Amino acid sequence: MAGAPAVQRCAARGIGVEAASGGGVMIDESQRDADSGDAHARADAIREGAVRWLLWLRTGETTEHELDAFRRWRAQSDEHARTVRELIWMWAVLAAIGGPERGGSTRTH
């Protein structure tokens, strides 16, 4: 691969690396870290939104308009929908393992 040693030297020094596309795009480590931080912040915001929606929906006091708003929020992206599914699954698992054993005592001490 032509130029590979130069790319490796730049990467080793943290100066920048050529994009895998070979398009000559340079991305330095600070930009990569910023992009990674942005992705984490976005995922955190989506997770927080999903928790808030699901807690509100559990109250049983939601209107049809609010339910439609939740559906629109969930449909914004695959990540929104996946996060809702994962939280529902996790809460179901926690409820199952936190409940009394089948055929067992309900005493907690």
Secondary structure by P-SEA (a helix, b strand, c coil): ccaaaaaaaaaaacccccccccccccccaaaaaaaaaaaaaaaaaaaaaaaaaaaaaacccccaaaaaaaaaaaaccaaaaaaaaaaaaaaaaaaaaaccccccccccc
